[in-house]
């Protein structure tokens, strides 16, 4: 047992590519609704680069999807970690064969294939795939993740492969934001949030009284790359006393949406810049955030200068310091007021109702109290509702119920849309019910009885079949095809609505005879189109 533990402790990992590494994105970067869960390794603007296992282990899972990770391989390692390699072009032959077998058995291109430990063991450096641009990728690259296998928490891959790249560039600060607590603080005469530019260091210009939180807009940079990256470590000091610290490593996947609470999500939507708060909202339980007893909120309760200092650093220890002074000056703090039609949705509330709408919130769905301004309008199948003037992303899914006001031929064709996009839902006793993740959207009930549009693109050249398949209302759910009754696999092409099938890669053998092709496309409300034609193959 002791020898085994020593061997595990000595386990090392290597680069997944055989060329100098440059990053398009680093671990933990704030993104809307999630943290960037790994490293985005540039593949020299090309697809088809060999991807190597970073350590010994075995392939435990492979997924295929038109969104998210796209084509991805999961490798489990004996030290208790699992690595994920995403946006791949294709898999190594042994992996590819097992995936294709699963796809044909399940009549599905989209796949989630479990592997046993004996199915595909790998050694460090073994080629497991070729790099690509699949899923939600916006350009050729490899997305590499490290998870703790038991908890699935995300960790910075640089912790495991510190020699992956070199960097001597320090982070840079672009600005700071002050957030007076409503009814309990004021900053520079304002009760609304106020930006402080990096040059605003004159204490005569910055004054506060009561409770104020701060947030910082900063980016990290790396040698030899034009990209900018997220900040690994942030520390806020007030008069040399630490009040807040963050270290972006070890993120539970169920805390991903808390990025919208740590960061100023509304500011990001407007300006595309993240201001990361140096205070913790009551419902934010991210373990990477550490604050004092005041949750990082600064109490300006003395008429004196408060010396505030930010210290930022990256994984490699490159550091930047930003200082400013805020003068404590006694000022009247206006009580919190709500405009006409507004109300406060408390952080611990679990339900909200209108005559034709019900919102059920699970505990912990809100990071803090939220001001809402419910509005309704006439809709075709139900009243349309907007509950807030701006986006209010939730930490957990809430259930929205909307009363249907119009009789329809088939209630299974009804769906709820958020800002015009279908989020599905189910009909029950006169109500449409769906899960939502933002209460600031416009919610409507709509009806879809139109099947997907299927258009064949040219003749089958060299046994390749191509179709355009679209469904604007609720989206294409299933595409299934056969030749003379034998299933053949169609795959979507990149980020398009095209689907193709190369018959030479199917179990159908060429005969030179006339064959019958049947293709079925179904949307997310069960509407189906069937295309039948003859082909010579």
LOTIMI-824844 format. One record per residue (C-alpha): residue in three letters; x negated, y negated, z negated. Coordinates in steps of 0.25 Angstrom, whole numbers, padded with zeros to 4 digits, always signed. Example, Ala and Ser with C-alpha at 12.3 -4.5 7.8 and 13.67 -1.06 7.14 Angstrom:
BEGIN
ALA-0049+0018-0031;SER-0055+0004-0029;
This chain:
BEGIN
UNK+0000+0000+0000;UNK-0011-0010-0004;UNK-0018-0007+0010;UNK-0006-0009+0017;UNK-0004-0022+0011;UNK-0018-0027+0014;UNK-0016-0023+0028;UNK-0003-0031+0029;UNK-0009-0043+0023;UNK-0020-0042+0033;UNK-0011-0042+0045;UNK-0014-0053+0055;UNK-0007-0058+0067;UNK-0012-0063+0080;UNK-0007-0072+0091;UNK+0005-0067+0100;UNK-0002-0073+0112;UNK-0016-0072+0118;UNK-0018-0086+0121;UNK-0020-0099+0114;UNK-0008-0103+0106;UNK+0000-0116+0107;UNK+0013-0118+0100;UNK+0026-0124+0106;UNK+0032-0123+0092;UNK+0028-0120+0078;UNK+0034-0112+0067;UNK+0045-0119+0059;UNK+0048-0131+0068;UNK+0062-0137+0065;UNK+0072-0134+0077;UNK+0087-0136+0077;UNK+0093-0125+0067;UNK+0080-0117+0066;UNK+0065-0118+0063;UNK+0056-0113+0074;UNK+0053-0099+0069;UNK+0039-0097+0075;UNK+0028-0101+0084;UNK+0031-0105+0099;UNK+0018-0101+0106;UNK+0016-0107+0120;UNK+0014-0097+0131;UNK+0007-0106+0141;UNK+0020-0110+0147;UNK+0021-0095+0153;UNK+0029-0083+0150;UNK+0024-0069+0150;UNK+0012-0071+0140;UNK+0009-0058+0132;UNK+0015-0059+0118;UNK+0007-0050+0107;UNK+0012-0045+0094;UNK+0005-0053+0083;UNK+0003-0041+0074;UNK+0006-0026+0073;UNK+0020-0022+0071;UNK+0032-0017+0079;UNK+0043-0023+0087;UNK+0055-0023+0079;UNK+0065-0031+0087;UNK+0066-0038+0101;UNK+0077-0048+0105;UNK+0081-0053+0119;UNK+0090-0066+0120;UNK+0092-0077+0129;UNK+0091-0087+0117;UNK+0083-0088+0104;UNK+0070-0079+0105;UNK+0073-0074+0119;UNK+0065-0061+0120;UNK+0059-0058+0106;UNK+0050-0047+0100;UNK+0050-0045+0085;UNK+0037-0038+0079;UNK+0037-0033+0065;UNK+0024-0033+0058;UNK+0019-0024+0046;UNK+0016-0037+0037;UNK+0031-0040+0036;UNK+0033-0050+0047;UNK+0040-0050+0061;UNK+0035-0058+0073;UNK+0044-0063+0084;UNK+0040-0066+0098;UNK+0051-0073+0105;UNK+0054-0079+0119;UNK+0047-0068+0126;UNK+0048-0065+0141;UNK+0048-0050+0140;UNK+0044-0039+0130;UNK+0033-0029+0131;UNK+0037-0016+0139;UNK+0040-0007+0127;UNK+0048-0018+0120;UNK+0055-0022+0133;UNK+0059-0007+0135;UNK+0066-0006+0122;UNK+0073-0019+0124;UNK+0078-0016+0137;UNK+0083-0002+0132;UNK+0091-0010+0121;UNK+0097-0020+0131;UNK+0102-0009+0140;UNK+0108-0001+0128;UNK+0115-0013+0123;UNK+0118-0019+0137;UNK+0113-0032+0132;UNK+0101-0041+0137;UNK+0101-0049+0124;UNK+0094-0039+0114;UNK+0090-0037+0100;UNK+0082-0024+0100;UNK+0077-0018+0086;UNK+0064-0010+0087;UNK+0060+0001+0078;UNK+0046+0000+0072;UNK+0041+0012+0081;UNK+0047+0006+0094;UNK+0037-0004+0097;UNK+0025-0006+0087;UNK+0015-0017+0091;UNK+0001-0020+0088;UNK-0005-0034+0086;UNK-0008-0040+0100;UNK+0002-0031+0107;UNK+0009-0037+0119;UNK+0024-0037+0115;UNK+0030-0047+0125;UNK+0028-0058+0135;UNK+0031-0072+0132;UNK+0043-0079+0138;UNK+0053-0090+0137;UNK+0066-0082+0133;UNK+0077-0086+0123;UNK+0077-0100+0118;UNK+0063-0103+0123;UNK+0061-0116+0130;UNK+0048-0112+0136;UNK+0038-0100+0137;UNK+0032-0097+0123;UNK+0032-0087+0112;UNK+0039-0089+0099;UNK+0033-0081+0088;UNK+0039-0079+0074;UNK+0035-0073+0061;UNK+0045-0067+0052;UNK+0045-0061+0038;UNK+0051-0048+0042;UNK+0059-0046+0029;UNK+0065-0060+0028;UNK+0064-0064+0043;UNK+0058-0078+0037;UNK+0050-0085+0048;UNK+0035-0088+0046;UNK+0025-0097+0054;UNK+0017-0088+0063;UNK+0005-0096+0061;UNK+0005-0090+0046;UNK+0002-0077+0053;UNK-0006-0081+0065;UNK-0014-0094+0060;UNK-0024-0092+0071;UNK-0014-0093+0082;UNK-0018-0108+0085;UNK-0026-0119+0080;UNK-0021-0133+0076;UNK-0026-0146+0070;UNK-0015-0156+0073;UNK-0007-0161+0061;UNK+0008-0164+0060;UNK+0012-0178+0063;UNK+0024-0186+0057;UNK+0034-0193+0066;UNK+0043-0199+0055;UNK+0050-0198+0042;UNK+0065-0199+0039;UNK+0071-0203+0025;UNK+0084-0197+0021;UNK+0091-0205+0010;UNK+0101-0195+0002;UNK+0115-0200+0005;UNK+0120-0208-0007;UNK+0107-0206-0015;UNK+0096-0213-0007;UNK+0093-0224+0003;UNK+0080-0226+0012;UNK+0076-0240+0017;UNK+0090-0245+0014;UNK+0097-0233+0022;UNK+0105-0221+0018;UNK+0103-0214+0031;UNK+0090-0207+0035;UNK+0079-0216+0040;UNK+0067-0213+0048;UNK+0053-0217+0043;UNK+0043-0219+0055;UNK+0029-0214+0052;UNK+0024-0228+0051;UNK+0034-0232+0041;UNK+0024-0232+0029;UNK+0027-0246+0023;UNK+0034-0244+0010;UNK+0041-0257+0011;UNK+0049-0252+0022;UNK+0053-0238+0016;UNK+0062-0239+0004;UNK+0071-0229-0003;UNK+0080-0227-0015;UNK+0086-0214-0020;UNK+0085-0200-0013;UNK+0078-0199+0000;UNK+0073-0187+0008;UNK+0063-0188+0019;UNK+0060-0180+0032;UNK+0048-0180+0041;UNK+0047-0179+0057;UNK+0034-0173+0060;UNK+0028-0163+0070;UNK+0015-0154+0070;UNK+0006-0153+0082;UNK-0004-0143+0087;UNK-0017-0144+0094;UNK-0016-0142+0109;UNK-0001-0143+0110;UNK+0009-0155+0113;UNK+0020-0148+0105;UNK+0024-0153+0091;UNK+0028-0143+0080;UNK+0035-0142+0066;UNK+0028-0146+0053;UNK+0023-0134+0045;UNK+0022-0141+0031;UNK+0028-0154+0026;UNK+0026-0160+0012;UNK+0033-0173+0006;UNK+0026-0180-0005;UNK+0032-0192-0013;UNK+0022-0199-0022;UNK+0013-0186-0020;UNK+0024-0177-0025;UNK+0028-0166-0016;UNK+0043-0167-0013;UNK+0045-0158-0001;UNK+0037-0147+0006;UNK+0040-0138+0018;UNK+0032-0127+0024;UNK+0038-0121+0036;UNK+0035-0106+0035;UNK+0044-0095+0030;UNK+0058-0099+0036;UNK+0069-0090+0033;UNK+0077-0088+0046;UNK+0090-0091+0039;UNK+0085-0105+0035;UNK+0083-0109+0050;UNK+0094-0119+0050;UNK+0089-0126+0038;UNK+0080-0133+0048;UNK+0091-0142+0051;UNK+0092-0146+0036;UNK+0077-0148+0034;UNK+0076-0156+0047;UNK+0085-0168+0050;UNK+0093-0160+0061;UNK+0101-0173+0065;UNK+0089-0181+0067;UNK+0083-0169+0076;UNK+0096-0169+0084;UNK+0095-0184+0087;UNK+0080-0186+0088;UNK+0074-0172+0090;UNK+0064-0174+0079;UNK+0065-0166+0066;UNK+0064-0174+0053;UNK+0061-0163+0042;UNK+0066-0166+0029;UNK+0057-0166+0017;UNK+0069-0164+0008;UNK+0078-0151+0007;UNK+0093-0152+0009;UNK+0101-0144-0002;UNK+0105-0132+0007;UNK+0091-0131+0014;UNK+0084-0118+0008;UNK+0073-0118+0018;UNK+0061-0111+0010;UNK+0051-0119+0018;UNK+0056-0132+0011;UNK+0051-0136-0003;UNK+0056-0148-0010;UNK+0056-0154-0024;UNK+0067-0155-0034;UNK+0074-0166-0026;UNK+0073-0158-0013;UNK+0063-0167-0007;UNK+0072-0179-0009;UNK+0064-0192-0013;UNK+0070-0200-0025;UNK+0067-0214-0023;UNK+0071-0219-0037;UNK+0059-0228-0041;UNK+0056-0242-0035;UNK+0042-0238-0030;UNK+0034-0233-0018;UNK+0036-0218-0015;UNK+0024-0212-0007;UNK+0029-0201+0002;UNK+0020-0192+0010;UNK+0022-0181+0020;UNK+0011-0170+0022;UNK+0013-0161+0034;UNK+0005-0150+0039;UNK+0005-0138+0049;UNK+0001-0124+0048;UNK-0014-0127+0051;UNK-0015-0137+0040;UNK-0015-0150+0048;UNK-0008-0160+0040;UNK-0002-0174+0041;UNK+0002-0184+0030;UNK+0013-0195+0031;UNK+0015-0205+0020;UNK+0025-0216+0018;UNK+0030-0224+0006;UNK+0045-0227+0002;UNK+0048-0238-0008;UNK+0058-0234-0018;UNK+0067-0246-0019;UNK+0080-0247-0027;UNK+0092-0248-0017;UNK+0107-0245-0017;UNK+0110-0231-0012;UNK+0124-0231-0005;UNK+0133-0219-0009;UNK+0135-0209+0002;UNK+0147-0213+0010;UNK+0154-0205+0021;UNK+0161-0211+0033;UNK+0175-0209+0036;UNK+0178-0195+0041;UNK+0165-0190+0035;UNK+0164-0180+0023;UNK+0153-0173+0016;UNK+0152-0158+0018;UNK+0145-0153+0006;UNK+0133-0144+0007;UNK+0140-0134-0002;UNK+0153-0134+0005;UNK+0158-0121+0012;UNK+0170-0126+0020;UNK+0176-0137+0027;UNK+0190-0138+0034;UNK+0198-0146+0044;UNK+0212-0143+0048;UNK+0207-0134+0060;UNK+0193-0132+0056;UNK+0186-0124+0045;UNK+0171-0124+0042;UNK+0165-0114+0033;UNK+0151-0116+0028;UNK+0143-0106+0021;UNK+0135-0110+0009;UNK+0122-0117+0013;UNK+0127-0121+0027;UNK+0124-0135+0024;UNK+0110-0140+0020;UNK+0117-0153+0013;UNK+0130-0161+0013;UNK+0134-0165+0026;UNK+0143-0177+0031;UNK+0153-0172+0041;UNK+0163-0180+0049;UNK+0174-0170+0054;UNK+0181-0174+0067;UNK+0191-0166+0075;UNK+0196-0167+0089;UNK+0206-0160+0098;UNK+0201-0148+0105;UNK+0206-0138+0115;UNK+0207-0126+0106;UNK+0205-0132+0092;UNK+0201-0145+0086;UNK+0187-0149+0089;UNK+0179-0153+0076;UNK+0166-0160+0073;UNK+0162-0160+0058;UNK+0150-0169+0058;UNK+0145-0181+0067;UNK+0131-0174+0068;UNK+0126-0160+0069;UNK+0126-0153+0055;UNK+0119-0140+0056;UNK+0122-0129+0046;UNK+0112-0120+0039;UNK+0122-0108+0040;UNK+0133-0105+0049;UNK+0147-0110+0045;UNK+0160-0105+0050;UNK+0169-0115+0058;UNK+0184-0112+0061;UNK+0192-0120+0071;UNK+0207-0118+0072;UNK+0212-0115+0086;UNK+0223-0124+0091;UNK+0226-0118+0104;UNK+0231-0104+0108;UNK+0222-0097+0118;UNK+0223-0084+0126;UNK+0211-0077+0119;UNK+0206-0082+0106;UNK+0193-0075+0108;UNK+0190-0085+0119;UNK+0189-0096+0109;UNK+0176-0102+0104;UNK+0171-0113+0095;UNK+0161-0123+0102;UNK+0151-0132+0095;UNK+0148-0144+0103;UNK+0153-0137+0115;UNK+0145-0124+0113;UNK+0152-0111+0110;UNK+0149-0106+0096;UNK+0159-0094+0098;UNK+0168-0091+0086;UNK+0180-0082+0083;UNK+0195-0084+0083;UNK+0202-0080+0070;UNK+0217-0084+0066;UNK+0217-0097+0074;UNK+0203-0101+0071;UNK+0190-0101+0079;UNK+0178-0098+0069;UNK+0164-0099+0072;UNK+0150-0101+0065;UNK+0144-0114+0066;UNK+0130-0120+0063;UNK+0133-0135+0064;UNK+0145-0143+0059;UNK+0142-0155+0067;UNK+0146-0150+0081;UNK+0159-0151+0088;UNK+0167-0139+0087;UNK+0178-0135+0097;UNK+0186-0122+0100;UNK+0185-0118+0115;UNK+0190-0106+0124;UNK+0182-0098+0134;UNK+0189-0088+0143;UNK+0179-0090+0155;UNK+0170-0079+0158;UNK+0155-0081+0161;UNK+0151-0086+0175;UNK+0143-0075+0182;UNK+0136-0078+0195;UNK+0127-0069+0203;UNK+0114-0075+0207;UNK+0110-0070+0221;UNK+0108-0055+0225;UNK+0100-0045+0217;UNK+0086-0046+0223;UNK+0076-0035+0219;UNK+0087-0030+0209;UNK+0088-0043+0201;UNK+0102-0048+0198;UNK+0105-0062+0193;UNK+0117-0069+0188;UNK+0121-0083+0182;UNK+0130-0080+0170;UNK+0136-0092+0162;UNK+0146-0095+0152;UNK+0148-0110+0148;UNK+0158-0108+0137;UNK+0153-0097+0127;UNK+0141-0092+0134;UNK+0137-0078+0140;UNK+0137-0067+0130;UNK+0135-0054+0138;UNK+0130-0051+0152;UNK+0131-0036+0155;UNK+0129-0030+0169;UNK+0128-0016+0176;UNK+0124-0010+0189;UNK+0134+0002+0193;UNK+0138+0002+0178;UNK+0124+0003+0173;UNK+0120-0009+0163;UNK+0109-0018+0168;UNK+0103-0029+0160;UNK+0104-0044+0164;UNK+0096-0054+0157;UNK+0097-0070+0156;UNK+0086-0078+0163;UNK+0079-0088+0154;UNK+0087-0099+0150;UNK+0098-0098+0161;UNK+0111-0092+0164;UNK+0105-0082+0173;UNK+0105-0067+0171;UNK+0097-0057+0179;UNK+0095-0042+0180;UNK+0083-0035+0187;UNK+0089-0021+0191;UNK+0075-0015+0192;UNK+0074-0017+0177;UNK+0087-0010+0174;UNK+0091+0005+0173;UNK+0098+0004+0187;UNK+0090+0010+0198;UNK+0090+0004+0212;UNK+0097+0013+0222;UNK+0098+0003+0234;UNK+0113+0005+0233;UNK+0125-0005+0230;UNK+0127-0006+0215;UNK+0138-0013+0206;UNK+0133-0024+0197;UNK+0143-0028+0186;UNK+0139-0040+0177;UNK+0148-0044+0165;UNK+0146-0058+0158;UNK+0153-0061+0145;UNK+0154-0074+0137;UNK+0155-0076+0122;UNK+0170-0076+0122;UNK+0171-0063+0130;UNK+0174-0068+0143;UNK+0168-0059+0154;UNK+0163-0060+0169;UNK+0161-0048+0177;UNK+0153-0048+0189;UNK+0152-0036+0199;UNK+0144-0035+0212;UNK+0137-0025+0220;UNK+0122-0025+0221;UNK+0112-0017+0229;UNK+0101-0010+0220;
